[in-house]
């Protein structure tokens, strides 16, 4: 149902500010939200919050870098699926580089921007 999509949009500023104010705790909720959004748009369970959470802990954050790459590739797949006009083919590379240099919050913001754009694109077609 296309109207369910409205609940998947999220304010980027809200995500950044709440993550900073809570010393990163809110980012757990943001990651879960993005995972649910991607799975909903793909219509399959591609990503798992608990897998991301536990493997990120076990690898001291290294899995998170890989996860940002996987999330970015899933976003590109979604863009293609819904004929999104601007596809960010370099998003996976950007996600890895920014995550490696310690800017995963920037990656989350970019990915949320892309997801919000896809949702708006789907609404504009209905």
Secondary structure, DSSP 8 states (H G I E B T S, - for coil): -GGGGGGG---HHHHHHHHHHTTTHHHHHHHHHHHHHHHHHHTS----HHHHHHHHHHTTTHHHHHHHHHHHHHHHHHHHHTT-SS--TTHHHHHHHHHHTT-HHHHHHHHHHHHHHHHHHHHHH-
